[in-house]
Amino acid sequence: MENHKQQMKKYWRQNIRTVLILLSIWFLVSFGFGILLAEPLNAIKIGGYKLGFWFAQQGSIFTFVVLIFVYVYKMNKLDEAFDVNEK
């Protein structure tokens, strides 16, 4: 029973670590690139739009959607590793 508790603690530690990493990436893209670094990024244009503007309007949304898929993939692997998957 004690081993099971330790395994679950390890599982949740890795789960929280994954969430924090993914949220940090999203914060960097949305706040960092979209707000703090918008002016320097505006010197670069993609498709006629300033890159800082693009990150503020679209980049953070696209990044968030990609991070959802990354989270699902990572959690499925973690669930399999700890034998808590739904299969």
RODREN-214391 format. One line per 5 residues: their letters; for each residue x, y, z of C-alpha. Coordinates in nm, 4 decimals. Layout:
A) X,Y,Z; ...
END
This chain:
MENHK) 0.0000,0.0000,0.0000; 0.2823,0.2401,0.0857; 0.4476,0.1732,-0.2509; 0.1203,0.2629,-0.4243; 0.1083,0.5957,-0.2394
QQMKK) 0.4651,0.6716,-0.3409; 0.3865,0.5878,-0.7026; 0.0832,0.8177,-0.6993; 0.2882,1.0999,-0.5463; 0.5461,1.0535,-0.8205
YWRQN) 0.2687,1.0482,-1.0825; 0.1176,1.3751,-0.9557; 0.4588,1.5389,-0.9259; 0.5260,1.4627,-1.2917; 0.1744,1.5726,-1.3868
IRTVL) 0.2161,1.9087,-1.2117; 0.5624,1.9493,-1.3640; 0.4167,1.8976,-1.7129; 0.1375,2.1478,-1.6468; 0.3810,2.4100,-1.5144
ILLSI) 0.6139,2.3714,-1.8141; 0.3273,2.4032,-2.0615; 0.1789,2.7029,-1.8799; 0.5216,2.8673,-1.8751; 0.5498,2.8252,-2.2514
WFLVS) 0.2042,2.9739,-2.3003; 0.2882,3.2652,-2.0685; 0.6105,3.3314,-2.2578; 0.4308,3.3364,-2.5919; 0.1218,3.5300,-2.4851
FGFGI) 0.2655,3.7794,-2.2362; 0.6314,3.7816,-2.3321; 0.6034,3.7896,-2.7112; 0.2596,3.9523,-2.7303; 0.3192,4.2340,-2.4813
LLAEP) 0.6730,4.2705,-2.3460; 0.8602,4.1987,-2.6680; 0.5948,4.3287,-2.9084; 0.7896,4.6387,-3.0135; 1.1138,4.4595,-3.1069
LNAIK) 0.9160,4.1841,-3.2798; 0.7207,4.4411,-3.4798; 1.0374,4.5025,-3.6830; 0.9752,4.1594,-3.8391; 0.6826,4.1184,-4.0774
IGGYK) 0.5078,3.7959,-4.1740; 0.2469,3.8116,-4.4475; 0.2389,4.1891,-4.4192; 0.1653,4.1839,-4.0449; 0.4028,4.2853,-3.7700
LGFWF) 0.5203,3.9818,-3.5722; 0.4460,4.1410,-3.2324; 0.0906,4.2115,-3.3444; 0.0568,3.8555,-3.4748; 0.1693,3.7048,-3.1426
AQQGS) -0.0718,3.9263,-2.9513; -0.3676,3.8444,-3.1767; -0.3084,3.4909,-3.3057; 0.0145,3.3424,-3.1744; -0.0988,3.2861,-2.8183
IFTFV) -0.4207,3.1194,-2.9354; -0.2390,2.8877,-3.1777; 0.0189,2.8076,-2.9121; -0.2536,2.7269,-2.6597; -0.4234,2.4854,-2.9012
VLIFV) -0.0925,2.3122,-2.9776; -0.0161,2.2887,-2.6048; -0.3512,2.1162,-2.5477; -0.2495,1.8411,-2.7889; 0.0967,1.8196,-2.6319
YVYKM) -0.0639,1.7871,-2.2876; -0.2939,1.5075,-2.4054; -0.0010,1.3212,-2.5596; 0.2225,1.3653,-2.2536; -0.0536,1.2643,-2.0111
NKLDE) -0.1373,0.9519,-2.2101; 0.2292,0.8500,-2.1922; 0.2408,0.9288,-1.8200; -0.0795,0.7334,-1.7568; 0.0646,0.4326,-1.9394
AFDVN) 0.3914,0.4554,-1.7463; 0.2066,0.4492,-1.4133; -0.0609,0.2024,-1.5315; -0.3491,0.4405,-1.4672; -0.4621,0.4647,-1.8275
EK) -0.8223,0.4083,-1.9241; -0.7566,0.1169,-2.1584
END
